[in-house]
Every structure is written in C-alpha cells, then in structure tokens.
Amino acid sequence: MSKDDEKLNKHSVVIAGHQTSITLENIFWEKLKSIAKDDGKSLKSLITEIDANRSTNLSSAIRVYILKRLSS
C-alpha cells in the first residue's frame, strides 16, 4: 500500500436531491468505483443505496460496506 492509497480526499455527490461530500482514503474510493462497475451500477446509485441503509456517517458506512463485500 502506498502513501497515496492512504491520502484522504473529499468527493462531492448528490444524494436524494441534495449535495454532500464524502471523505475517503483513495484506496476506498477506488474500490467503491470498482464495486459499482462490477455490479453494473453507477457510482451515484451505489452510494445512494449505501446511504439508504446506513446507521452511521456516510464515509464510515461506505468503508464498512466495502469491507463486508471484500470478506464475502
């Protein structure tokens, strides 16, 4: 893992008609994009799905979602 993988970046997305920002390490953002592509979904669609099922902040929910996908 490189230092660039660990770098935090903010990404702006529109969910349910409102704009929000997600702060994720690059490695998580790249994996999220890969999962969306593998599932035949847009990144926005996948983030909206995660958002609808979360019980914590969105960035944390995305990390947990990715870890669960990797372990299944």
C-alpha positions in Angstrom: 0.0 0.0 0.0 1.4 3.4 -1.0 1.1 6.7 0.9 -1.2 7.8 -1.9 -3.6 5.0 -1.0 -3.9 6.4 2.5 -4.5 10.0 1.3 -7.9 11.4 2.3 -9.9 13.2 -0.5 -13.3 14.8 -0.4 -15.7 13.9 -3.1 -18.9 15.8 -3.8 -22.0 13.7 -4.7 -25.8 14.4 -5.0 -27.9 12.0 -3.0 -31.7 12.3 -2.7 -31.6 15.7 -4.3 -29.0 17.2 -2.0 -25.3 17.7 -2.4 -23.0 16.2 0.2 -19.3 15.4 0.5 -17.7 12.1 1.3 -14.2 12.0 2.7 -12.5 8.7 1.9 -9.0 7.4 1.5 -8.1 6.9 -2.1 -7.9 3.1 -1.7 -11.5 3.0 -0.5 -12.7 5.4 -3.3 -11.1 3.3 -6.0 -12.6 0.1 -4.5 -16.0 1.7 -4.3 -15.8 2.6 -8.0 -14.7 -1.0 -8.8 -17.6 -2.5 -6.9 -20.1 -0.2 -8.7 -18.6 -1.2 -12.1 -18.7 -4.9 -11.2 -22.3 -4.6 -10.1 -23.3 -2.7 -13.3 -24.3 0.3 -11.2 -23.4 3.9 -11.4 -21.2 5.2 -8.5 -24.1 7.5 -7.5 -26.5 4.6 -7.5 -24.3 2.5 -5.2 -23.7 5.5 -2.8 -27.4 6.2 -2.7 -28.0 2.5 -1.8 -25.4 2.6 1.0 -26.8 5.9 2.2 -30.3 4.5 2.5 -29.2 1.6 4.7 -26.7 3.3 6.9 -26.8 4.0 10.7 -23.6 6.0 10.9 -22.0 8.7 8.9 -21.8 8.1 5.2 -18.0 7.8 4.9 -17.9 5.2 7.7 -20.8 3.3 6.1 -19.0 3.2 2.8 -15.9 1.8 4.4 -17.9 -0.9 6.3 -19.8 -1.8 3.1 -16.5 -2.3 1.2 -15.0 -4.4 4.0 -18.1 -6.6 4.1 -18.0 -7.0 0.3 -14.3 -8.0 0.4 -15.0 -10.6 3.1 -17.9 -12.2 1.4 
